[in-house]
Amino acid sequence: MLKTYDFPSIEVDGDVNADYMIKRATLFNDNVGFAFAHNSEAASPFVTWRMFNNDGKLEYEWGNCFSDEVNALVDYISRIENYNY
């Protein structure tokens, strides 16, 4: 069972990166954060990315791909917890 955390998050309704729909994103005050995304058509349908706010446009890098949602969510939370902001 996943723990529940109250991280700062941002609205990313409709944001897409590399054909993956962003489902949840957490952006810290230094404009760096992490995103969790899904694409049911992809070989690895779940991904987490490091992201940053570039003058109001979210950009994504350093993705980790997963075949299942639970492992992707665990990675998303881990990346947030281990980020030194």
C-alpha positions in Angstrom: 0.0 0.0 0.0 1.3 3.5 -0.9 1.7 6.1 1.7 -0.2 9.4 1.2 1.8 12.6 1.2 0.8 16.2 1.1 3.3 17.6 -1.3 2.9 20.9 -3.1 1.5 20.2 -6.5 0.4 22.2 -9.5 -2.4 21.8 -12.0 -1.3 20.3 -15.3 -4.7 19.6 -16.9 -4.1 18.5 -20.5 -0.3 18.7 -20.4 1.3 16.1 -22.6 4.9 15.1 -23.1 6.1 12.5 -25.6 2.6 11.3 -26.0 2.2 10.7 -22.2 -0.6 12.6 -20.4 0.6 14.2 -17.2 -1.5 12.9 -14.3 0.2 14.5 -11.4 3.0 17.0 -11.0 4.8 18.5 -8.0 6.7 21.7 -8.5 8.8 23.2 -5.7 9.5 26.9 -5.1 12.8 26.7 -7.0 10.8 25.8 -10.2 12.0 22.2 -10.2 9.8 19.2 -9.6 8.6 15.8 -10.8 5.7 14.5 -12.9 3.8 11.2 -13.2 2.3 10.4 -16.6 0.5 7.6 -18.5 0.2 6.5 -22.1 -1.9 3.3 -22.5 -0.5 2.7 -26.0 3.2 2.8 -25.0 5.3 -0.4 -24.4 6.0 1.1 -20.9 2.7 2.9 -20.2 3.8 4.8 -17.1 6.7 7.3 -16.7 8.1 9.7 -14.1 10.1 12.8 -15.1 12.1 15.5 -13.5 10.6 18.7 -14.7 11.2 22.4 -14.5 9.4 25.6 -15.1 11.0 27.5 -18.0 9.4 30.9 -18.0 5.9 29.5 -17.6 6.4 26.4 -19.8 6.9 23.0 -18.1 9.8 21.0 -19.6 10.5 17.4 -18.8 13.8 15.4 -18.6 15.3 12.3 -17.1 12.4 9.9 -17.4 12.0 6.6 -15.7 9.7 4.2 -17.5 7.5 1.5 -15.9 5.2 -1.3 -17.0 2.9 -0.9 -13.9 1.4 2.0 -12.2 2.3 1.1 -8.6 6.1 1.0 -9.3 5.8 4.3 -11.2 4.0 6.0 -8.3 6.6 4.6 -5.8 9.3 6.2 -8.0 7.4 9.5 -8.3 7.1 9.7 -4.5 10.7 8.6 -4.0 12.0 11.3 -6.4 10.0 13.9 -4.5 11.2 12.7 -1.1 14.9 12.6 -2.2 14.9 16.0 -3.9 17.0 18.6 -2.0 15.3 21.9 -2.6 
